[in-house]
Each structure stands twice: as C-alpha cells, then as structure tokens.
C-alpha cells in the first residue's frame, strides 16, 4: 500500500469517518460519484459493506440503490460522502463474503510466455493482475494469471512488456491488445 497515495478526494476530509460510522450504525450514505465511464457525476444512496485496497486503489464495496446491486466505488472518484439516517434495507454479511463471490465468478485465466530476462521487471505489477504461477519453458517463463479485466487493465499492463512476451490464451486478450495497439498507431 502506497502511503503517499491519496485515499479520498481532499475536498471531503471526513469521508472515511462517515463511511465507517455508516457501516457501524447500518445507515445509508449519500454518494456523489464520478465513474470512469460517465461524463457527469452521479448521485446515489449506498449501503457500504467495507473498504479494501486492490490494484493500487482504495474501494468501497456497497449495495447501490441506483443499480439495485453490489458495486465497487473507487474512493478517489468520490466527490461527496454524506451519512443519512436511512437504515440499511439488507443484511450484507462481511466484505470477505462479497469479495469471494466476485473472485469466484469473474476471473479469467490468462497465460503468457515471457523472456526470462524480463520476468523480474514484471514481478511487482504481476501480483496486482492475478499472477498465480510461473513455470520455466526453455528460454521463457510461462506466467499464469487469474484476472478480472482483459478489456482494459490487463491488456494495458501487458503492452508495457509486449515486445518480450507472447499471449498463449485467451484469444480475446490477443484481439483486445491488437485493438489498443491499432488505436495507438492511428494516433501517431
């Protein structure tokens, strides 16, 4: 965990306190949130379950009344956090219960062959992308990942080492890397 990384937007200094009190008191939180996919921030009530760190970011997992489902909210994208007096409508269980369900249902197996000399440079980031094993293969190392995102996070990370690595599987990852590289070349 990088201690120099901002946990929350500096304009909401009491956000962490509000979230923890909400969880303890089982009261909903009004959240103003700017997701990566939308141009404008959204407003919603959530029932926060817990806070966790993953892939260099902090997240709040909570039941979103707007989406009628559990969602993860990156804390640095929160523009406003305000406790309400509205009680939780559901019994949520623990953060681990939800994280285990998410991990079991959404992971995708990825295998890449990497030049042995490059593996050490990939190690620090590899665990964030779900590295589960390494196996020597002549002058290469086969790295196996169980990852969540082969549309954005993993392929963008892979591109940094792509000249020294070959995707074995899945085929969709190969296609996505080609799409990203074509966009890059078109912009040159």
Secondary structure, 3 states (H helix, E strand, C coil): CCCCCCCCCCCCCCHHHHHHHHHHHCEEEEEEECCCCCCCCEEEEEEEEEEEEECCEEEEEEEECCCCEEEEEEHHHEEEEEEEEEECCCCCCCHHHHHHHHHHHHCEEEEEEEEHHHHHHHHHHHHHHCEEEEEEECCEEEEEEEECCCCCHHHHHHHCCHHHEEEEECHHHHHHHHHHHHHHHHCC
